[in-house]
Amino acid sequence: MLTLIKNADMGTVKAEIQRLLVDGICSPEVRRLATDIVGHENEVASVFDWVRMNVRYIHDPYLGNGELFVSPVKQVSNYREGKQLLGDCDCHALLTAALLGSIGHKVKIVLLDMDFDGELDHAIAQAWSEKLGWVNLDTSSTKPLGWTIKCRWKVDVEPI
């Protein structure tokens, strides 16, 4: 499923991201792919590496003041059909968090103002670690798993 939001307030954007994340976490297809990915290795690192290697970053179509979201369920369906996976940072974050959440990890999406202009312009997934706290999972960048993010402000979107 594709969702287009134009000129929406932060509450509407958060609600849609939360809805897509919960749908992904609860999807048997997403869970099946997550279990295929992780095997017996470090689950968070395995999913991080898989999404990074299998989802090509592309910008949303030019929509003026709009945002296009691709659901994790749609991404997994496309993968199973042999289609190339594509998406911007929020699509990467949603898929990463849904895969991990579907196999029992506490996750959330974090929306960030990375260029300090007062506008949210980046999204990442985070997974909870008892040892480390929230671990950053930015699969749409070249940064390593867990890198520290510098931002002006952030908005957390949890699947509850």
WOURUR-V987018 format. One record per backbone hydrogen bond with DSSP energy under -1.0 kcal/mol. CO is the residue of the C=O (numbers start at 1). NH is the residue of the N-H. E is the energy in kcal/mol with one decimal. If there is no record, write none. Layout:
CO,NH,E
CO,NH,E
This chain:
1,71,-2.4
3,69,-3.0
5,67,-2.7
9,13,-2.0
10,14,-2.8
11,15,-2.2
12,16,-2.1
13,17,-2.4
14,18,-2.7
15,19,-2.3
16,20,-2.5
17,21,-2.5
18,22,-2.6
19,23,-2.5
20,24,-2.0
21,25,-2.7
22,26,-2.3
24,27,-1.0
27,31,-2.2
28,32,-2.4
29,33,-2.1
30,34,-2.5
31,35,-2.5
32,36,-1.8
33,37,-2.2
34,38,-2.3
35,39,-1.3
38,41,-2.1
42,46,-2.6
43,47,-2.5
44,48,-2.6
45,49,-2.7
46,50,-2.3
47,51,-2.8
48,52,-2.2
49,53,-2.1
50,54,-2.0
51,55,-2.0
56,87,-1.9
65,7,-3.0
67,5,-2.8
69,3,-2.6
71,75,-2.3
72,76,-2.6
73,77,-2.2
74,78,-2.8
75,79,-2.3
76,80,-2.5
77,81,-1.5
78,83,-2.6
79,82,-1.7
85,56,-2.8
87,58,-1.3
88,92,-2.3
89,93,-2.7
90,94,-2.5
91,95,-2.2
92,96,-2.6
93,97,-2.6
94,98,-2.5
95,99,-2.6
96,100,-2.1
97,101,-3.0
98,102,-2.2
100,103,-1.1
100,105,-2.2
101,104,-1.6
106,128,-2.6
108,126,-2.4
109,157,-3.1
110,124,-2.0
111,155,-2.4
112,121,-3.0
112,122,-1.4
113,152,-2.5
122,112,-3.3
124,110,-2.8
125,137,-2.7
126,108,-1.8
127,135,-3.0
129,133,-2.8
133,129,-2.1
135,127,-1.8
136,146,-2.7
137,125,-1.6
137,139,-1.2
138,141,-1.2
144,147,-1.9
153,113,-2.0
155,111,-3.0
157,109,-2.7
158,160,-1.4
